[in-house]
Amino acid sequence: MFGELSEFHTWFEQRKAANTYHVSIVGLDNLDGWEFDPDSGNLRHRSGKFFSVEGIEVTTDHREVSSWSQPIILQPEIGILGVLVKRFDGVPHCLMQAKMEPGNINLLQLSPTVQATRSNYTRVHRGNAVPYLQHFLAPRHGRVAFDALQSEQGSWFLNKRNRNMIVEVEDDVPVLDDFCWLSTDQLRELVLAENLVNMDSRTVLSGLPLRTPGDGDGDALHTTQELLSWFTEAKAQYLLERRLVRLVEVKNWIRSNERISHELDLFFQVIGIHVQASNREVARWSQPMFRPTGRGVIAFVAKWVKGTMHLLVHARTEPGTGDVVEMSSTVNCDPDNYREFGADQRPQFLDLVLSTPPERVLIDVVHSEEGGRFYHAENRYQVVLASDDLPLDVPPDFTWMTVDQLSHFVRYGNHVNVGARSLLTCLTRSRAITS
């Protein structure tokens, strides 16, 4: 435990110095243990485990374009993202890990207690066991405070889910070198620091109980039942058709020995990396990664209604979304990808977010995305306060809900997408909702 955050930062720097890491970009044809299938062109690990890169064709009536094809990650196994909680002098603390992920810009970030795919924790790689895993597998000791299957980035994963868990324990827990206890108040400060608290931590922490129990309807513009009906209507009304295709059949993408990229150099690339790390389950490995071509924007437009902060939530479709739409932030995109589009094809409310003056920006922090699959993927997470003249009447695939209401939906899988969960953690751990 740390009395002051300065002590944590000293410890974190010591963990960086205590271990050695090296990540280099290599050609896809030079990945050790990975190969392109000679018929389909799909990129797979020789074990048949971990994940594969394949092709998908998408048709929808709920995006800026109606159809496209792209590479996508298939990782059907369900991993565990778990945070261990213990009270010290009545104050809840979370056991966090200083974990290296090869895709992180700064390599080392704060991870959950356990962050492991099924292939990892069943030791397909024949590496070391995952510490603290026993707390998150039945039978376990401790009280489960949060347990939900949550989606990951639907733009790059097909139907990918991880089990997000928070388990509270009373017994003493030995603290290994790369782990530390942080109070929830300390995490409130750290989550607003750039590229420090990783995506997996942010999504789990979004499941921490808020100030008030229940649905949080209170002074809300809509009841929870009305919001559920809005969400169900969107899932029933909008079209999302997907078809897996061979990677060699994906249109408008160029494959070379080095990488796979879009012909307009937009969206993302599939690259290869080689990794060496002194404190991971295995000391060295190779893998493909998705590298976005620009920095994204994930933003909520907020508005005070009847004295309560409301967020403008979007029923958003992604190619890998499990059930047509999920509850998303108002804006979730890379603005550079729309430079070739006309004004009528730009995401709704994007220009409002980008033009918001600094005095109306409540949250503004850059965070990395999942560093195990995405290379140097960053998003600018923002909450912007709308001007008084923004109407409460919004397009049908948007709705206003309170912070408590959205947090309530996090407790159910495939309701709130990963970007919105991350941003919700930044917001609920800040003081903006009570200012």
N, C-alpha and C positions, 0 to 999 in steps of 0.2 A: 504494500500500500504506500501511497505517496501523500505526504501532508500538503505539498504544493506541486503544481503542475511543472514547475521548473525541475523538480526531482524526476518526474517522469521523462522529460525531454533529455535529461542527462542519461538516464537509463536507456532510452531509445537509441541515443547516439552510441552508447557502449555496445548495444546489441549489433548495431551496424558494423562496428569495428571488430567485434568478436568473430565474425563470419566472413567468408569470401564468396563472392558471386561473380559470375561472368555469363553474359548473354550475347550471342552473336547471331546475326541473320545469315541463313544459308539457303541455298536453292532447294526447292521442294523435292527435286530428284536426289538430293543428298541427305535426306532425313534418315537417320538410323532407326530401323524398326518399322518404318512406314513405306507404303508402296501404292502406286496407282494401279487399279485393276485394269488389266489389258483390254477388257471389253467395254466396261462402263466408264472408265476414267476416274471412278470414285477413289478418294484418297482414304486409306484405312491402315490401322495398326495391324501388324502381322499376328497378334494374339487374338484379334477379333473383338477386343475390349476397348476401353477408354471412349473413343468417339470416332466418327467418320465425317468426311466432307463430301456431300452429294449435291444433286441439283433439284430444284423445285420450280414448278410453274404455278403462278398465282393468278386468279381472277377474282375481282372484288368490285363492288359498287360503292365502296366506302373509303377510297383513298384518292390521292391527287391524280393517279393514272389507274386505268381499269385492269391492266394485265402486265405482267412482266415475268422474267425468269432470273434465277440467281443461284449461286452456291449457298448452301446452308449446312449447319452442323447438326448431325444426328447423335444424340447421346441419351438413349432411352432409359438408362439406369438412373435411379434416384439417389443423390448424395445427401449428406448430413451437414447442415450449418447449425451449430449449437453453441449457445452461450451459457456458461455456468454462473450462477448468481449465489452469493453468500452475504449475509448481513454481519457487519462489524459494528458493534455499539449501536445496533438498530438501523444502520445506514446500508442500503443495498449496494454491493459492489459486483462488478462483472469481471470474470477472468478472461483477459484478452491476450492475444498472441502477437508478437512481432514476427510476422511471416513474410518470407520472400516469395513473390510471384513474378515469373519472368516477363510478364506483359506490363508490369507497373513501371511508370517512368522513373520513379525513385526506388524501384525494386522492393524495399521494405515498407510495409504498411501494417496497421493494426487489424488483425483478423479475429474472427470468433475463436472461442476455445477449441472447437473442432470445425474444420473446413476440409471435407474429404469427399471425393466421389466414391461410389461403391467399389469401383476397381481399385482405388487406393486403399480403402480400409479393409478390403478383403485380400490385399497385398498381391495383386496380379503382378506388380512390378518386382516382387520378391524383396521389397525394401523393409525398412523399420516399421513397427506398429505405430498407429496414430495415438498420441497421448490423449488421455481423458475420454476416449471413445466409450468406455464402459458406462459412463453417466448418461449416455443418450441411446443406449440399446436396452431393450427389456430382457430380463428383469433389471430394474435400476433402483438406486437409492435416490431419494429426493422428490420434490414436488414439481410436477410439470406445470409451468406457468403459461406456456405458449407452445403450440404444436400444430403446424399447418404445412401442407404441401403448397409451395409457392412457385409461380412461373419465373422464368428468367427472360433474357432479351429475345422477344419474339421476332425481331428483325434478323437475327443471326442463328437462333436455335429453333428447331422444330419440336414443339410440345415438350420443352425441357422443364423439369420441375426438380426442386430440392426440398428436403424436409427442413423447415426452419423451426428451431426449438430453443426454448429458454427453460432451464431446469434449476430450481433453487435447492440448495443443500444446506445442512446444518453441521455436518461432520467436517473435521479438518481436512483440507485438500493440500497436498504437497505442491509447491509452486516450482516448476522447472525453469531453467535459465531464460528461455525466450518468452515467458509468460509473466503477467502482472495483474494485480487487482486494481481496478479503477472504479471510483464511485460513479453513480449515474450523473451526478452534477459535473464531475470532471469530464465524462464523455460528452456532456452537453456542450462543453467548451471545445473539446477536441474535434467534434464532428464539423465544426465551422472552420477548421484549418484545412488548407489546400492539400489534397492528395495524402492524407494521413490515415483516416478511418476507411478501410476498404469497403467495396460494394457489398460483400457478404456480411460484414458487420452491420452495415446500414440497414440491409433488408431484415435481419433478425431483430435489431433494435427497434424497428418499427412496430414490433409486436409487444413491446413493453407496455404495461397498463398505463393509461393516462390518469389525469387528475380525478375524473369522475367515472363511475361504472355505468353500464347500460348503453343504450343506443345514442345518448347525447342529443336527443331531439330538441329539448329546451326551447330556445328562441330560434330554432332553425326555420329556414324558408320552406323546407319540405320535410315531411315525416320520413322515417326510415322505410316504411312500407311503400310510400310514393317513389322513393329512390330505387327500391328493388324492382318496382313495376317499370320504371324508366330503363333500368339496366336490362331487364328481361325483354322489353320491347325492342331494344337495340339488337340483342342477340337473335331475336326472331325475325326482325325486319331486314337486316343487312345480309349481303351475300359474301361468303368467303369460300372459294373452291381452291384446293391445292392438289397437285399431283407430283409425286416424286418422279424425277427423270434422271437419266444417266448424266453425270457431270459433263461429259463431252457434248451433250445435247443442249446445254444452257446457252441461250442466245445472247449476243452482244457482250460476251465475256471472252477474254483472250487468255489462253493458257500457254505458258512457256516453262522451260526447265526451272526458272527462278521463282515465278509467282503466277497467280491468277488475278486478273484485274479487269475492270470494266473498260470498254473501248473508249469512253469519254473521260476516263480517269476519275470517276465519281464513286461515291458510296464506300467501298472498302476494297482491300486486296487480301488475298490468301498468301501468306508468306511462310517460310520455314525458319525455325530458330534452333540453336543448340545451346544447352544450359549446363552450367556447372554451379553447384551450391553445396556448401559445407554442412548445412543443417537441415536438409530435406530428407524425406524417406529414402530417396536414392540420390547419389552424388552427382549423376550426370544423365541427361536424356535429350532427345530431340522430339520436336512436335511441330505440326502446322499451327498457325494462329491467324485470326482475322485482324487486319490493321485498317481502321477507318482512315479516310482521306482528309478529314477535318474534325474540328471540335464541335460537338453537338450542343444543343440548348434544351434543357428540361426545366420548364417553368410553369408555375401556377400563377394565374391572375387571381388576386384576392380582392375582396370587397367586404366592408363592414355593413352588415344588415341587422337591424334591430339590436345593435350593440354587440353582435357576435360575428367573429371573422368567418366568412364563407370562402370556399375555394371553387373555382370554375373547373369542373371535372369533365373530361372528354371520354366518350365511349370509343375507344381506338382499336383499329384492326391492324395486326402485323401478320406477315406471312406464316410465322410459327405460332401464332396465338392458339391456345387450346380450344377456345369456345367462341369464335367469331370476333368478340370484342372483350376488352378489359377496361377497367377504370384507369384512366391515364391522367397525367398532368395536362394542363391546357395546351401546352406546346411540348412536343417531343420530336426533335428532328435536328439534322445538320443543315443550317441555312445555306451552306455552299452547294448542297445537292440540288437546290432549286434555282440556281443562277440562270439556267437555260429555260426556266418556266415563265409563263406570263403571270401577271398579278393575280388573275383569277384562279391559278393553280397553286399558289403558295398556301401553306398551311394557315388555317384561320387563327387569328390573334397573334401570329408570329411577329408581324410588324408592330403591333401594339407593345409586345414585350421588348422588342429591340429598341423602340423609341422611348421607353419609360425613363423619365429623368431620375438621376441618382437619389434624390430625396424621397422617391416613392418605391425604392428597391429595399425590401425588408430582409431578404436573404440573397447572398451572391457569393458562391464558393465553387471552385473547380474541384471535381472529384474524378478519380479513375474508375473505370468499369472493371469487370472481372478479369484479373490479371493472369488467370490460368488458361484462358482461351483467346483473349483480346490483347493485342500489342499496342501499347501507348494510346489506349482509347480513353478519351476524356470527355466529360460533359460539364457545361457551365450550369449549375443548379441555381435557380432563382425563384423567389417569390416576389411579385411586383404588385403594388397596391393600385387598383384601377381608379381612375378619376370618377368623380360623382356622376358624370353624365353617361357612364357606361350603363346601359339598361340591364335590368334583371331578366328581361325577356331575351333568351339566347337561342341559337340554332338547336334543332331537336336532338342532335347527338352530343350536346353539352348540357350540364345542369350545375346548379349551385348546391354545395353541401358544406356542413361545418367540418372543422378539423376533427372533432370527436366522431362524427358520423363516418368520415372516411377511415379513421383509425379503427372503428368498429368493423368495417368491411375487411380490413387486413387480416382479421382472425379467421377468415374463410378463404380457402385456396382459390386461385384463378379468378379473383375479383379485382384486386388492385395490382397493376403491373409493377415491374421492378423499379422503373424510373420514378414512379409516383411514391413507392414505398421509401426509396432512398431520400427523396425530397421531403417526405413527411417526417422522417427521422430528423433531418436538419431543422425543420420548422418546429416540431414538438419539443426538440431539445434546446430551442432558442427561446428568447423572451418576446418574440415578435407577436405571438398570438395574444399576449396580455398587455401589450403596449398601447 
